[in-house]
Amino acid sequence: MSSRIGVAVMGAALFLYIAVAARLAVMFFQVGSPVSIGMGVALIVIAPIGAWALVRELVFGFAADRLGRVLDGEGGMPEAPAELTPSGRLRREDVEPLVARYTAAAQDDDGDWRARYRLGVVQDAAGRRKDARGSIREAIRLARIRP
């Protein structure tokens, strides 16, 4: 629930930023000098880019959460090893075999979003955030094609 509150706060902050940026852009345009007009244009361009990035991350987060709940409800989430580091990450000696196992499972069935999502969860636990996001994005894409 706290993540949803965080999302609401970030959305509200973005809305406030866009409103302030628009007001500042109008003020810069009213000055009329080339530098102020350039700054006004920059404010008008940057705000929608920020909104696009936030919306993109929200769509990813909600889709990943939905797939995670479905997979957890089916009992298909990966089992955590008995020992983790204090931060909740996998121990170094457990990382490679576990990632290799789930990578092989994901490659065996290219069209299975569940295998791809499990791989993403394991990669995230191993500290490979970029790979994990890629795997979960692929799982979301596959779930849209074949639920």
Phi, psi and omega in degrees: 000327181293331178292325178292326176293318177299320178296317179296319179295316179296320177297317178295319179296320178295317178300317178297318179299316181297318180296315180294318180297319179295318180295317178295322179298317178298319180295319178295320179296324181293331178296315173089355178281157181302322180293315181292324177294319176299319178293322177296317178297318179300318178296321180290328181281319186291322183300311178295329177296317176297318178296317179299315181297318179295315180298318179299316179292324178295317179299316177299312182298315180293319179293318178295319178297317180298313180295322178297319178294320178297311182295320178294321178296330177277353182077026186257007179289148181296145177283136178278140175300160183299323183244128175239165174288165179302335180276358179093004178274164176288149175290150184306319183287343179268343188296301187300311180297322181291314179296319179298319179297313182285332174294316179297319179296321179290325179284332179295324179232088184300334185266004183266111181292331181296315179296320180293321179293317177301319177300317179298320179295317180293318178298321178296316179295333178277356179090010180263072187298317182296315178296321181297316179297321178297317179294319180289324174300318178295321177298319178296317179297316180293324180294330177289326181282312184223093184294000000 
